[in-house]
Amino acid sequence: MNAFQPHRFSKKVVTAVLFLFLSFILRSFLTPATAQDQQTDAIRYLALDADLSGNTREAGQTLQRGIEMALNEINANGGVLGAELRLKLFDHRANPARGIYNVETIAKDEDVLAIIGGVHTPVALAQLPAIHENRIPYLGAWAAGTGVVENGYSPNYVYRLSVRDEYAAPFFLKQIQNMGYKRIALLLEKTGWGLSNEKALKSLVDQTDITITGTHWFFWGATKADFEKHIDRIQREDAQIIILVANATEGAAFVQAMAEEEAPKEIPVLSHWGITAADFPTFAGDAVHSIDLSFLQTWSLDQPGAEQFKSRYCALYAPCPEPFRLPAAVGLAHSYDLTLLIAEALRLNGNLSREGLVAGLQEIRNLEGVIKTYDAPFANGNHEALSLEDIGLHRYNSNGQIVKAQ
Amino acid sequence: MTTTGDTRENKPTRSLTRFVSRRVLGFMVPALLAVFMVTYEFSYHSIEKHLNENIQSQLQAACKTLFKRFENTRSWLNNLSRNGLIVNSFVDPAGAGSYIPQLFKTLNVPGPQNGGHLILTDFKGDIIASNSNTENPNLDLDEAWLQDVLGGQSFERVNEQGLIIATPITINGLPEGAMILHFNPRTLSRFLRVSTINGIVNVASADSVLISTPGNQDSFMEGKTFAQEAHEDWAILQATIPGTGGLQLITAQEKEAAFEPVEDVKAAMIAFILIALGGMIISLSLSGRLISRNLRDFSRQIKEIREDNDLALRLSVSEITEVRELELSFNELMSALQNTTVSKDYIDKLFQGLPLPVFVLGLDGRINKQNSHAENSFTNREGEPLLYLQDAISRANLESHQELLVRDFGYRPGNDCDTLMHLPRIADRHEMEVELHQGHGHRKPCILSTTAIKGPCGEIIGFISSATDIEEQKRTEKEILKLAEENKLMARAIEEIDLGVTISDSQQKGHPIIFCNSAFTALSGREEEEILGHSCAFLQGPETDPETVRQISSALEDQRAITVEIQNYRKDGSSFWNELSLNPIFSRTGELKYYVGIQKDISERKRIDEMKKEFISTVSHELRTPLTAIHGSLGLMTVLKEHEPDSREKELVTVAYRNSERLKLLINDILDTEKLEAGAMRFEYGEHDLTELLQHCVILNTPFAEKYGVRFEIVGEIPGLTLSCDKNRMSQVLTNLMSNAAKFSRVNQTIELSVTRVPETDELQINVTDFGEGISDAFKQELFQKFAKQDASDDGDKPGTGLGLYISRKIVEAHKGKLTVESELGKGSTFTISLPLKEASARDETAKPEQADYGERPTEITYH
């Protein structure tokens, strides 16, 4: 930060810096080998703050493994600026309070350069004050709440390589228009994430001929019985399609409630991707195949070029039996690409610091990731690496694998 | 009591009331005191037990209540911690501010305590929300609780500082916060309060500090440490409330209040005992007086009887059982006394009434007493009234007895009395046969039986003599001697005859043989000793006809004579036919004494009879076959010659035909006889009208009537009866009788057929009466035997085989009837068929078809 205010430096400081610079030059000339060793021995950390033990631990795991795969490759190529990058894990258990606490804890560790955030928007939203207070870069790999990035802080330390709810709303409406439906019901969790989706959808619906028949809220831990009441109301509203914003646990309860009766099965469900953050097919059982369920997704293992990535994954972690089903697989691609972007940013900036990272992110111009080739993703004040175009409609096939919807 | 009561009478007496009172009260007072003590002890223990049970049940009830209250509170808190809003407030911290405070303001902890803090904390234990704005509870907790809660466990602590229950709040399946319930000491005290009817309930912490008491007892103050020994006036029970970390429940009840009823019981018991004793004394005195009155009455009556000296007087009977028994016993005693007095007269009368002369004699033979029988019977030798018994005895008797004494006992009596009394004196009793004078020169032979009478010390004080009349016995003896002489001759005769003679004693069971002659021993093949004393039954064997045996038994039973032919057996097993004749011998009084059996071996005759029968049978059969041919041919020739003029040839043919006709009849009769004897004749029974039957026979015999110039006439009324019989056989009988009647009637005589009914025997009698020459008495005997003919000469006018009546009788007997004849020479004869009416009608009801075909074997018929 001081670098942006040179006029405030005193002579003493300048002298000290010069002295340090000179001694550094001298030392590097005198003992070049030692200096090289020192560079190699330097270790910097990335922190993953996600739910690693709760209901979305599968997503936490794919995020962790995506980072590890990228770090392996980076470190194998000599690391970043001679330093080895390593991963530190923080489990917020989907609890915002714990998320805040984790940010506070991470921020104290100077060697941690950035936080990579997990699935939960409420946690990310709760963490915003702490992130900005501690000026630590936060790179979201999953949480899609618009408010997470559009947070009103300046400078904004939050970057994201994931879906943005704002994109989700137009995506949903575009799909609904394509399907030809006019009456939609919203079924949203009563959290910041649900609220941001409601906001986005309502603002866009006015511009179309689609009407929202009703907005239905549920709490975390909602049961099948709770959803049966919602479905009953939705049926009475005569909605043609349901937009669902839920995580896997509640999503599974909803799907089971839907599959219970004949009539609701006919209503198609368009879901946000929250349900894919866990092993949803296992959660929901056969119900997942008996209703018309599709959801948005940025990437899946049936994508072109994913095959090679899969082989690397399987080589590193476990033999992958066919049909290979990896719950929350998208997390793997997001965190992998995000880690490559972080390394690139550090490399470009040449400074192994949080500020250096922030600056470096904006300098990235062209980087090939597993999802796509990133072309100046964070330049010009842009904080979102993905855009509306990167989102597609997906389904679960009969093996429980996520595949692109036809 | 047999002892005299002299010594007792001198003892001082006391009243019955006093006596009874002393005895009864002496027992009852200690008994009542014992009852009082037992009751008092029992009620004390009972109340103590009740108190303990009461406290125990209070303790259990309170324990249950508090346990339930804790459970409910925990359950409520658990439910709250799962409340959707509360859980959501964790994942929606921004939004939570709008509803969580509102929610907490409305939360009230259930229970009687009216208060209690609810606190929501995050995973660090920092308070997020609370239902209290004013108080900031100092929970004074270390970190252990948080570890419990974040480990998914509930935390609970209760002590004098209050109660804390913390339950985890689960987000995404993980405990990430806590809901805490806190009661301060005041609230906890109210929470733990349990109301009871008796006594109080206190709660102390695990380290015995009282944390909840009713507050109105100085003995139990909150905040103080509880010690049981400091509460000796209280009944106390203590228990740990399960699942509350060792909370102690203490129920207590003041002893003094509890035992108040025991004192009441004591007072009531004392009052009761005093009343009971008073009542007892009064009732004893009353009952004593009543009994005394009755006893005095009793003794007064006895005194009256004694003064009246009348044995027939009796006490009037009281209504009191015991007194009545006493009076009845006294009355019985009086009756016994009276009876003793009366029996003396009775013995006197008995003595007089004895049926033989009895004398009571003094030592000198003087008659002190004699019954009227004796007085009227005997005199002294001179015919004067008797004073000394020895004077009634004939001089000859006395002398011979004197000789006997000298000869056998070496005793020479001094006088007649000594002669008479010596033996009774030495043997106590003696019998001798004497003749006693009866006056007018008569003497009666008697047995004089004399017994010595002994005094209390065994000395002889007199004699009793009785005289039994043996005059009749003496006479019988004489007769027997005479008979014996005669019998010797008879016995000799019996021994000599060749018929077996036995005499059996009919007065003994089984009629044992008491005499048999040598002919019988020869006949039976047994020795005399094998026969005497045994019944005749030893003669019977396997072929012996049981029917004949039955007839013999029946005759013996009826005490009548019987003669039968019976197959008997010798000792060696060989059989013989015996013609046995048994005749009863009665005494003069008509009593059956003996049966005399005469036995005759008729085996030879039997054999000849059999041979004859067989011969006739064979001959008849052999004759019949050619005869039929001859008879048929002659019959044909007679018919052919009928219209020819008389010629010698025609005459011869007629004679031949008539004789062949007779021969045929003879052979048929013989065959019938054979059949009847063999029991092989078939009878075909049927129901036949009697009138029709008779008319049929009249028509059938009309040729006979014409032949002999007689007339058959049915006289009198024929009862409209149906006869159950074989029509042909019955017709055969009637025809036989009618033809006989025709044969023996004179020309122009009428033969009458009549029917009578004998109600007494329920019989039907069919009579065939002729007025011909009649039958001699001698011939009547053999009339119904085979080949019996009045006139043996075979003249053409009165042809016959001599079998007709024999066969007729057999046929009638087969119908269970009788055929009899009554006849007088020169006046005519009446043959009567008697048939049992009942038998006739009953046969139809019982007879089965196959039996009807063959009839009945005429077993009742006796063959002669």
Interface residues (C-beta under 8 A of the other chain):
Chain A: D51 S53 G54 N55 T56 R93 A94 N95 P96 A97 R98 Y101 H120 P122 V123 L125 A126 K190 T191 G192 L195 F219 W220 G221 A222 T249
Chain B: R82 G84 L85 V87 N88 F90 V91 D92 P93 A94 G95 D122 F123 K124 T170 I171 N172 G173 L174 E176 G177
